[in-house]
Amino acid sequence: MVEDYKYIDLSYLEGIAEGDKGIIKELVEIFLDQMPEFTDGFDEGIRDKDWVKIAAIAHKAKSSVMSMGMEELGNIDLKNMELLAKQLRINELLSKVSVTEAQKEEMNSLKRNLDSYPEERVSWVMKNANLEMLTSLIEKFTTVCEKAVDELNKVISTY
């Protein structure tokens, strides 16, 4: 059944629900209900240049999209989005004439977090920490999720 879909793979949900279509449908509906929170939140974050908000939404969305079988979107794109937003927040703090102690602590915490990733990924983040790349990843997220939502609606219509 799910093999026919390009964007989703519900085998994880089928496994944890032990094939119970009612549970799978409920989990899919929860995901569908979350989509506006993610897409609207990303739009607001870009509009307001709220890097902290974007990083938090990307982190939250990652587990949701992965539970629907969208591995690349979760493990690569959303993780990159989260890390880019964190680097943009660091850049924003570094550009300030003066920062509070709380902001210094925030910056150090963000740097430690970024430094915990492999050098290759950190290097990519440093080279690509700009609004254009972040916007591009958000647009990809929105496009892929729109197509996934169509597929998910088809699945639950058969339950």
C-alpha positions in Angstrom: 0.0 0.0 0.0 2.5 2.7 1.1 5.0 1.6 -1.5 2.9 3.6 -4.1 3.7 6.9 -2.4 6.7 9.1 -3.3 6.9 11.4 -0.2 5.7 9.3 2.7 6.4 5.9 4.1 4.2 4.8 7.0 6.0 1.6 7.9 7.3 3.2 11.1 3.7 4.1 12.1 2.4 0.7 11.0 5.0 -0.9 13.3 4.3 1.1 16.4 0.6 0.9 15.9 0.9 -2.9 15.2 -1.2 -2.3 12.0 -4.1 -0.7 13.8 -5.5 1.6 11.1 -7.4 3.7 13.7 -4.2 4.6 15.5 -2.4 5.2 12.3 -5.2 7.5 11.1 -5.1 9.4 14.5 -1.3 9.9 14.3 -1.6 11.1 10.7 -4.3 13.5 11.6 -2.2 14.9 14.4 0.6 15.5 11.9 -1.8 17.2 9.5 -3.0 19.4 12.3 0.6 20.4 13.1 1.5 21.5 9.5 0.1 25.1 9.8 2.0 25.5 13.1 5.2 24.6 11.2 4.6 26.5 8.0 3.1 29.6 9.6 5.9 29.5 12.2 8.6 29.4 9.6 6.9 32.3 7.7 6.7 34.4 10.8 10.3 33.5 11.8 11.6 34.6 8.4 9.5 37.8 8.4 10.7 38.7 11.9 14.2 37.3 11.5 13.5 35.2 14.6 16.3 32.7 14.3 15.5 31.1 17.7 11.9 30.4 16.7 13.0 28.9 13.4 15.5 26.6 15.1 12.9 25.5 17.6 10.2 24.8 14.9 12.8 22.9 12.8 13.7 20.8 15.8 10.1 20.0 16.6 9.1 19.3 12.9 12.0 16.9 12.5 10.5 14.1 14.5 7.1 14.7 13.0 8.2 14.4 9.4 10.4 11.5 10.2 7.5 9.6 11.7 5.7 10.0 8.3 8.8 8.5 6.6 10.3 11.7 5.2 13.8 10.8 6.2 15.8 13.3 4.0 13.5 16.2 5.0 14.0 15.4 8.7 17.6 14.2 9.0 19.1 16.6 6.4 17.0 19.6 5.6 15.3 20.3 8.9 18.6 19.6 10.8 20.4 22.0 8.4 17.6 24.5 8.9 18.0 24.3 12.7 21.7 24.7 12.6 21.6 27.6 10.1 19.1 29.4 12.3 21.4 28.9 15.3 24.4 30.2 13.4 22.3 33.2 12.2 21.4 33.9 15.8 25.1 33.7 16.8 25.9 36.2 13.9 23.2 38.5 15.1 24.6 38.5 18.6 28.1 39.0 17.4 27.0 42.1 15.4 25.6 43.8 18.5 27.7 46.7 20.0 27.1 45.2 23.4 25.5 42.1 24.7 24.0 41.1 28.0 25.4 38.3 30.1 22.3 36.2 29.2 23.1 36.8 25.5 26.8 35.8 26.0 25.6 32.6 27.7 23.1 32.0 24.8 25.9 32.6 22.2 28.3 30.2 24.0 25.6 27.6 24.3 24.8 27.8 20.6 28.5 27.6 19.7 28.9 24.5 21.9 25.9 22.9 20.2 27.2 23.6 16.7 30.7 22.5 17.6 29.3 19.1 18.6 28.6 18.3 15.0 31.1 16.8 12.5 33.5 19.3 11.0 32.0 18.8 7.5 28.6 19.8 8.7 29.9 22.8 10.7 31.8 24.0 7.7 28.7 23.7 5.5 26.7 25.7 8.1 29.3 28.4 8.3 29.4 28.8 4.5 25.7 28.8 4.1 24.4 30.8 7.1 22.4 33.3 5.2 18.8 34.2 4.7 18.7 32.9 1.1 19.8 29.4 2.1 17.4 29.3 5.1 14.5 30.5 2.9 15.3 27.9 0.3 15.2 25.1 2.8 11.9 26.4 4.2 10.5 26.6 0.7 11.6 23.0 0.1 10.0 21.9 3.4 6.7 23.6 2.5 6.7 22.1 -1.0 7.5 18.6 0.1 5.0 18.7 3.0 2.2 19.9 0.7 2.8 16.9 -1.5 3.1 14.6 1.5 -0.2 16.0 2.9 -1.9 15.1 -0.3 -0.6 11.5 0.0 -1.5 11.3 3.7 -5.0 12.5 3.0 -5.3 9.7 0.4 -4.1 7.2 2.9 -6.5 8.2 5.6 -9.4 8.4 3.2 -9.1 4.6 2.8 -9.2 3.9 6.6 
